[in-house]
Structure formats: C-alpha cells, structure tokens
Amino acid sequence: MSLLLATLLQAAHGNTGAMPNLPDDLIHRPPRSNVIEAPANPTSAWLSECLDQLAEDPARAHSKAQIRRTETSGADRVIANHCLGLASTELGLWDDARAAFLAARDETPEGENSARARFGTMAGNAALAGGDAEAAAAMLTAARQDASTAASATLEALAAIDQARALVALNRGEDALNALSAATQLEPAMVEGWLFKATLLRRMDRLDEAQTAIERASDLAPVDGQIGLEAGVIAVLSGREDSARKSWQSVVNTQPDSPAAQTAKSYLAQIGPAADTPAEP
C-alpha cells in the first residue's frame, strides 16, 4: 500500500478529511457574484458606478459607499450598504461586510424577500469568512426562510449550501448533510451541491453514498477539476486505485495548467504507477 493510500485511509476513519484542499472547500470557496440586479434608475446607476470603481480601487469604493450611506435613506441607503459590503469583502474587512449586508437586508422592505435572501446569504458568508460560524449559520437559516417565502428554489439552494458550510465548521455534520440534501432537491442541476455533498459524505466515511453524489456531479460537469480530484479521493479510499489514477489523470489532461491539475499531479506522484506499469529505464 502506498504512503498516500495509507494516509487517506487513516484520515477517512478519523473523519478529518483526506486531501489538504478538498475538505476546506466545504467552508471556504471562491465567492459567487453578489451583485443584485435592479431596474435602470438613478439608484442603480450609482451602484453601477460604485461597482466600476470597486474593480479599480476597492478602498475608494469603500469610502464612497460609506459617505453615500450616511447621506441617504430608503432604497438609496440599501444600495450604498450593498456596495459597501462588496468593497469590504474585496478588502477582507469581514466585520464591515457583515454589518453592511445585514443593514441592507434589514432595510429592504419585508415584501422583497428575494433581495432579503441575497443580502442575508452575503452576510452569512462574511460572518463565516470572519470566523463566526455560529452567527453565519443563523443568518443563512434566515436567508433560506426568506428565499422560501419568495418561492425561489435557486436562492434557497444557495443559502442551504452555504448553511452547510457553516454547520461543517461547527462540527454538525448530520445537520450539514440535511442542508445539502435539501439543496440538491431544490436545484438538482446545481453542481456545487452535489460536490459538497460528496465531499462531506466521504469525510463521514459513507463512501457508497459519496460515490453516488460525485457521479451526479460529474454527469453535470464532466471536466470540472475539483470534481475529478474528489472522485479520485473517493475511489482511492474505496480501494479502487486504478479508478483514482484515471480521475486524477483526467484532471491533468483536460486542465493541464490549472491549480487542480497541479494537485492531481502530486496525488499521482504519491500513489505511484499501477503495479503492471513497466518502469521507465
């Protein structure tokens, strides 16, 4: 048995996760687009200007949004908090981002549940990034409720996925799995839900279920590097080294210059060639 395989098996039975990059993806992931579209009007025009500035100079956008927030009310203030939250996110000011998104949510009229769900999800992500998983879980639970009231399956699924990430950080694996199951039922074509579900099931040593989930993710996104990495991890933990090699090699073949390919190459190097592969001279 290779050193990598032994390490993976030991980690699996300890429910600590196997690979350095994959388990953390349940908690940390690249941000989604957090821009809420609005009809063309002076308020949305100001938001567009702020977003343009955000791409060039987030610190200046942050200051501009702070000033705008103190000088306005109603929808204008909501939009100012929206941009302030985005600028704070770019600057890594998680407490500022959380406060701004919460203010935007709370000042959004009760009947506009879709916007409230989006702002609540952003606030929850900021709280999670700032290390407050408990608060993040509560915010994301509220965001799911707002999305459900708005009858938006997509928003509810997104909030449920992020809620699961917060619950994983709190070591509440079964609750996180329930959230991911809800997300995949609400939006069966959302790849992220199936990938995270597979990763969590693998960490819980429920490999048959993890295999089913990763196959669904692969059907939806055949050349996704993270899916290929996770499929290989599940395979090697299940004793299928050849399948693991194929999964990781497929990542290298389809995305040779990606970070996922570099990770796949390291896994392949550690697991070694198949027993029937002739050694190079």
C-alpha positions in Angstrom: 0.0 0.0 0.0 1.3 3.4 -0.9 2.0 6.1 1.7 -0.7 8.2 0.2 -3.3 5.5 0.4 -2.4 4.6 4.0 -2.7 8.3 5.0 -6.0 8.6 3.2 -7.5 5.5 4.8 -6.4 6.7 8.3 -7.9 10.1 7.7 -11.1 8.7 6.4 -11.7 6.6 9.5 -10.9 9.7 11.7 -13.5 11.8 9.7 -10.9 14.5 9.3 -10.9 14.6 5.5 -8.2 13.2 3.2 -6.8 15.9 1.0 -5.4 19.3 2.0 -7.5 21.3 -0.4 -10.9 19.5 -0.6 -12.2 19.4 3.0 -11.7 23.2 3.3 -13.8 23.7 0.3 -16.8 22.8 2.5 -16.1 26.0 4.4 -14.1 28.2 2.0 -14.8 28.6 -1.6 -14.5 31.3 -4.3 -17.2 33.9 -3.9 -20.2 34.0 -6.1 -21.4 37.1 -7.9 -23.0 39.2 -5.2 -24.5 41.8 -7.4 -28.2 42.2 -7.2 -29.7 43.4 -10.5 -32.0 46.4 -10.3 -34.1 48.3 -12.9 -32.3 51.2 -14.6 -32.8 54.3 -12.4 -30.5 56.9 -10.6 -30.1 54.4 -7.7 -28.9 51.5 -9.8 -26.8 54.0 -11.9 -25.0 54.9 -8.7 -24.5 51.2 -7.9 -23.0 50.6 -11.4 -20.5 53.5 -10.9 -19.6 52.1 -7.4 -19.1 48.6 -8.8 -16.9 50.0 -11.6 -14.8 51.8 -9.1 -14.7 48.7 -6.9 -12.9 46.8 -9.7 -10.2 49.5 -9.9 -9.9 50.9 -6.3 -11.9 49.0 -3.7 -10.7 51.3 -0.9 -12.1 54.3 -2.7 -15.3 52.5 -3.4 -15.5 51.6 0.3 -15.1 55.3 1.3 -17.6 56.4 -1.3 -20.2 53.9 -0.1 -19.8 55.0 3.5 -20.4 58.6 2.6 -23.4 57.6 0.5 -24.9 55.6 3.3 -24.8 58.5 5.8 -26.4 60.9 3.3 -29.3 58.7 2.1 -32.3 56.7 3.2 -34.6 54.0 1.8 -33.5 52.3 -1.4 -30.5 54.6 -1.9 -29.2 53.5 1.6 -29.8 49.9 0.8 -27.7 50.2 -2.4 -25.0 52.0 -0.5 -24.8 49.2 2.0 -24.7 46.7 -0.8 -21.7 48.4 -2.4 -20.1 48.9 1.0 -20.4 45.2 1.7 -18.8 44.3 -1.6 -16.0 46.7 -1.1 -15.4 45.4 2.4 -15.3 41.9 1.0 -12.7 42.9 -1.5 -10.6 44.4 1.3 -11.0 41.4 3.6 -12.9 43.6 6.1 -15.3 40.8 7.1 -16.9 42.6 10.1 -17.6 45.6 7.9 -19.0 43.4 5.1 -21.2 41.5 7.5 -22.6 44.7 9.1 -23.3 46.3 5.7 -25.0 43.3 4.2 -27.2 42.9 7.4 -28.1 46.6 7.2 -29.1 46.2 3.6 -31.2 43.2 4.4 -32.9 44.8 7.4 -33.7 48.0 5.5 -35.1 46.1 2.5 -38.9 46.1 2.7 -40.5 42.9 4.1 -42.2 42.0 0.9 -39.0 41.9 -1.1 -37.9 38.5 0.1 -35.6 37.7 -2.8 -33.4 40.7 -2.1 -33.5 40.0 1.6 -32.4 36.4 1.0 -29.5 37.5 -1.1 -28.3 40.1 1.4 -28.7 37.5 4.2 -26.7 35.0 2.3 -23.9 37.6 1.7 -23.9 38.5 5.4 -23.7 34.8 6.4 -20.7 34.3 4.1 -19.0 37.4 5.5 -19.5 36.1 9.0 -18.2 32.7 8.1 -15.1 34.2 6.4 -14.6 36.2 9.6 -14.6 33.1 11.7 -18.0 33.4 13.3 -19.6 30.1 12.1 -22.4 30.3 14.7 -23.7 33.7 13.6 -23.2 32.6 9.9 -25.4 29.5 10.4 -28.2 31.7 12.0 -28.0 34.3 9.1 -28.1 31.6 6.5 -31.1 29.9 8.1 -32.9 33.2 8.0 -31.8 33.6 4.3 -33.3 30.2 3.5 -36.6 31.2 5.1 -36.7 34.4 3.0 -35.9 32.5 -0.1 -38.6 30.0 0.6 -41.1 32.8 1.2 -40.0 34.3 -2.2 -40.6 30.8 -3.8 -37.0 30.9 -5.2 -35.6 27.4 -5.3 -32.3 28.7 -6.6 -31.8 31.2 -3.8 -32.9 28.7 -1.2 -30.5 26.1 -2.5 -27.6 28.6 -2.5 -28.3 29.6 1.1 -28.6 25.9 2.1 -25.2 25.1 0.6 -23.6 28.0 2.5 -25.5 27.0 5.6 -24.0 23.5 5.3 -20.5 25.1 5.1 -21.2 26.9 8.4 -22.5 23.7 10.0 -19.4 21.8 9.0 -17.3 24.5 10.7 -19.4 23.8 13.8 -18.8 20.1 13.5 -22.5 19.5 12.9 -22.1 17.0 10.1 -25.5 15.5 10.0 -27.2 18.9 10.0 -24.9 20.0 7.2 -25.8 16.9 5.2 -29.5 17.6 5.7 -28.9 21.1 4.3 -27.1 19.7 1.3 -29.7 17.2 0.7 -32.3 20.0 0.6 -30.1 22.0 -1.8 -29.8 19.1 -4.2 -33.5 18.5 -4.1 -34.3 22.2 -4.7 -31.8 22.5 -7.5 -30.8 19.1 -8.9 -28.7 20.7 -11.6 -26.6 22.8 -9.2 -23.2 21.2 -9.3 -21.9 22.8 -6.2 -24.4 21.0 -4.0 -23.5 17.5 -5.3 -19.8 18.2 -5.0 -20.0 19.4 -1.4 -22.4 16.6 -0.5 -19.9 14.0 -1.9 -17.1 15.6 0.0 -19.0 15.6 3.3 -20.2 12.0 2.8 -16.6 11.0 2.1 -15.4 12.7 5.3 -18.2 10.8 7.2 -16.8 7.5 5.8 -20.1 6.9 3.8 -18.2 6.1 0.7 -21.0 4.4 -1.3 -23.2 7.5 -0.9 -20.3 9.7 -1.7 -19.7 7.8 -4.9 -23.3 8.3 -5.9 -23.1 12.0 -5.3 -19.8 12.5 -7.1 -21.1 10.6 -10.1 -24.1 13.0 -10.2 -21.7 16.0 -10.0 -19.6 14.5 -12.8 -22.6 14.0 -15.0 -23.4 17.7 -14.7 -19.8 19.0 -15.1 -17.6 16.3 -16.7 -14.5 18.4 -16.9 -14.6 20.2 -13.5 -11.2 19.8 -11.9 -12.5 19.8 -8.3 -14.9 17.0 -9.1 -12.2 15.0 -10.7 -10.0 15.4 -7.6 -12.8 14.4 -5.2 -13.8 11.5 -7.4 -10.2 10.2 -7.2 -10.1 10.6 -3.4 -13.3 8.6 -3.0 -12.0 6.0 -5.3 -8.7 5.5 -3.5 -10.5 5.3 -0.2 -12.7 2.7 -1.6 -9.7 0.6 -2.7 -10.0 1.4 -6.4 -6.6 2.8 -7.1 -6.9 2.4 -10.8 -10.1 4.5 -10.9 -8.4 7.1 -8.7 -5.5 7.3 -11.2 -7.9 7.7 -14.1 -9.8 10.5 -12.3 -6.7 12.5 -11.4 -5.1 11.9 -14.8 -8.3 13.2 -16.5 -7.8 16.5 -14.5 -4.3 16.8 -15.8 -5.3 16.0 -19.4 -8.3 18.4 -19.5 -6.9 21.3 -17.4 -3.1 21.0 -17.6 -2.3 24.5 -16.4 -4.9 24.7 -13.6 -4.2 24.5 -9.8 -6.4 21.4 -9.8 -4.0 19.7 -12.2 -1.0 20.5 -10.1 -2.8 18.9 -7.1 -3.7 15.9 -9.2 -0.1 15.5 -10.3 1.0 15.5 -6.7 -1.5 12.8 -5.9 -0.4 10.7 -8.9 3.2 11.0 -7.9 2.5 9.9 -4.3 0.2 7.0 -5.2 2.7 5.8 -7.8 2.1 3.9 -11.1 0.0 0.8 -11.3 1.6 -2.5 -10.4 1.6 -3.7 -14.0 3.1 -0.5 -15.4 6.7 -1.1 -16.6 9.3 1.1 -15.1 11.0 3.6 -17.3 14.7 3.0 -17.9 
